[in-house]
Amino acid sequence: MQPEIWYNGDLISYEDAKIHVLSHVVHYGSSVFEGIRCYQTEQGSAVFRLDEHLQRLIDSAKIHRMDSGYDLQALRDASLRTIENSGLASCYLRPVIFRGMGPMGVDPLENEVNTFIAVWEWGAYLGEEAITEGVDVEVASWQRPAPNTHPTTAKAAGNYLNASLVKMDAHKNGVTEGIMLSVDGKLSEGSGENLFLVKDGTIYTAPTDASILNGITRDAVITLAEERGYEIKEQSLPREMLYIADELFFTGTAAEITPIRSVDHYEIGEGTRGPVAEELQDAFFDVVEKGRDPHGWLTPVDVDPSSSGAAPSSNGQASASSSSEGVTA
């Protein structure tokens, strides 16, 4: 039985979570969304950087002139309620705000705005062995859009048509992922991940003006690296730096911290996970698996496996148990 989905204030059945084919989002990609992980830590289930993700969702909606009617606290309560109801101690959370029915045309201002929150089980995004062995990637033939094309700081569905082209090409070419360049030919990001490069003990990553999504896991990795004495440089880098890097790795909610072992058939470092990536993985998983959380990144949530498929709320109000009062960042 699939977990119920939160929709505009109520939990509804998985089967009832439908939209009309003439919804604006179907024709014009007018939605914003987030990907958030809930981990089963040694201290119990906890959501990683819930408030930061939901604030980015709200910011993305504001950029695209979508008012869901729900503030941060309401979305937070709804997210925790959905997880609790699912019975999943470890899961992936997907809140999405989208434009539904209304006038058919490019201008969406008169179309209704709806909000869904769904959860499901999701393992290692780039493969079960990727975390330890790394992945093979290519430089994509598709590049990231120019900064004034559309807002890349918004996590909007339409932006991912670009990413889908990159991902499909990578799979057709027998590799796991593609790395996109910015409009000026500098390193940007993967189809769904931020990129880090290690050279001579310094860690580099693309700046936000390289049309990247300003990743929340990216921010966490920068914090963890600085705490361990690494110098972080956010700067533009040419493509060829990929081939002479000591290490490369991706970061993201889905990818977590995934090493890159080759790019365009160039072996990176020793062709396996490097020591910097391994050290940062250890630090990251110390938080999300063991629950050691000095930064306040985890929001505890009570999950009872027997609660899966609980009946929808009769009053339609988004609420969560006392676990929603967990530590926030």
Secondary structure as the mmCIF struct_conf table of DSSP 4:
data_model
#
loop_
_struct_conf.conf_type_id
_struct_conf.id
_struct_conf.beg_label_comp_id
_struct_conf.beg_label_asym_id
_struct_conf.beg_label_seq_id
_struct_conf.end_label_comp_id
_struct_conf.end_label_asym_id
_struct_conf.end_label_seq_id
HELX_LH_PP_P HELX_LH_PP_P1 GLN A 2 GLU A 4
STRN STRN1 ILE A 5 TYR A 7
TURN_TY1_P TURN_TY1_P1 ASN A 8 GLY A 9
STRN STRN2 ASP A 10 ILE A 12
HELX_RH_3T_P HELX_RH_3T_P1 TYR A 14 ASP A 16
TURN_TY1_P TURN_TY1_P2 VAL A 21 LEU A 22
HELX_RH_AL_P HELX_RH_AL_P1 HIS A 24 TYR A 28
STRN STRN3 SER A 31 PHE A 33
STRN STRN4 ILE A 36 THR A 41
TURN_TY1_P TURN_TY1_P3 GLU A 42 GLN A 43
STRN STRN5 GLY A 44 PHE A 48
TURN_TY1_P TURN_TY1_P4 ARG A 49 ARG A 49
HELX_RH_AL_P HELX_RH_AL_P2 LEU A 50 ILE A 63
TURN_TY1_P TURN_TY1_P5 HIS A 64 ARG A 65
BEND BEND1 GLY A 69 GLY A 69
HELX_RH_AL_P HELX_RH_AL_P3 LEU A 72 SER A 86
TURN_TY1_P TURN_TY1_P6 GLY A 87 GLY A 87
BEND BEND2 ALA A 89 SER A 90
STRN STRN6 CYS A 91 ARG A 99
BEND BEND3 MET A 101 GLY A 102
BEND BEND4 GLY A 105 VAL A 106
TURN_TY1_P TURN_TY1_P7 LEU A 109 GLU A 110
BEND BEND5 ASN A 111 ASN A 111
STRN STRN7 VAL A 113 TRP A 120
TURN_TY1_P TURN_TY1_P8 TYR A 125 LEU A 126
TURN_TY1_P TURN_TY1_P9 GLU A 128 GLU A 129
HELX_RH_AL_P HELX_RH_AL_P4 ALA A 130 GLU A 133
STRN STRN8 VAL A 135 VAL A 139
BEND BEND6 SER A 141 TRP A 142
HELX_LH_PP_P HELX_LH_PP_P2 ARG A 144 ALA A 146
TURN_TY1_P TURN_TY1_P10 PRO A 147 THR A 149
BEND BEND7 HIS A 150 HIS A 150
TURN_TY1_P TURN_TY1_P11 THR A 152 THR A 153
BEND BEND8 ALA A 154 ALA A 154
STRN STRN9 ALA A 156 ALA A 156
HELX_RH_3T_P HELX_RH_3T_P2 ALA A 157 ASN A 159
HELX_RH_AL_P HELX_RH_AL_P5 TYR A 160 LYS A 172
TURN_TY1_P TURN_TY1_P12 ASN A 173 GLY A 174
BEND BEND9 THR A 176 THR A 176
STRN STRN10 GLU A 177 LEU A 181
TURN_TY1_P TURN_TY1_P13 VAL A 183 ASP A 184
BEND BEND10 GLY A 185 GLY A 185
STRN STRN11 LYS A 186 LYS A 186
STRN STRN12 LEU A 187 GLY A 190
BEND BEND11 SER A 191 GLU A 193
STRN STRN13 ASN A 194 LYS A 199
TURN_TY1_P TURN_TY1_P14 ASP A 200 GLY A 201
STRN STRN14 THR A 202 THR A 205
HELX_RH_3T_P HELX_RH_3T_P3 THR A 208 ALA A 210
TURN_TY1_P TURN_TY1_P15 SER A 211 SER A 211
HELX_RH_AL_P HELX_RH_AL_P6 ILE A 216 GLU A 227
TURN_TY1_P TURN_TY1_P16 ARG A 228 GLY A 229
STRN STRN15 ILE A 232 GLU A 234
STRN STRN16 PRO A 238 PRO A 238
TURN_TY1_P TURN_TY1_P17 ARG A 239 GLU A 240
HELX_RH_AL_P HELX_RH_AL_P7 MET A 241 ILE A 244
BEND BEND12 ASP A 246 ASP A 246
STRN STRN17 GLU A 247 GLY A 252
TURN_TY1_P TURN_TY1_P18 THR A 253 ALA A 255
STRN STRN18 GLU A 256 VAL A 263
TURN_TY1_P TURN_TY1_P19 ASP A 264 HIS A 265
STRN STRN19 TYR A 266 GLU A 267
HELX_LH_PP_P HELX_LH_PP_P3 ILE A 268 ILE A 268
TURN_TY1_P TURN_TY1_P20 GLY A 269 GLU A 270
BEND BEND13 GLY A 271 THR A 272
HELX_RH_AL_P HELX_RH_AL_P8 PRO A 275 VAL A 288
TURN_TY1_P TURN_TY1_P21 GLU A 289 LYS A 290
TURN_TY1_P TURN_TY1_P22 PRO A 294 HIS A 295
STRN STRN20 LEU A 298 PRO A 300
HELX_RH_3T_P HELX_RH_3T_P4 PRO A 305 SER A 307
TURN_TY1_P TURN_TY1_P23 SER A 308 GLY A 309
HELX_LH_PP_P HELX_LH_PP_P4 ALA A 310 SER A 313
BEND BEND14 SER A 314 ASN A 315
HELX_RH_3T_P HELX_RH_3T_P5 SER A 322 GLU A 325
#
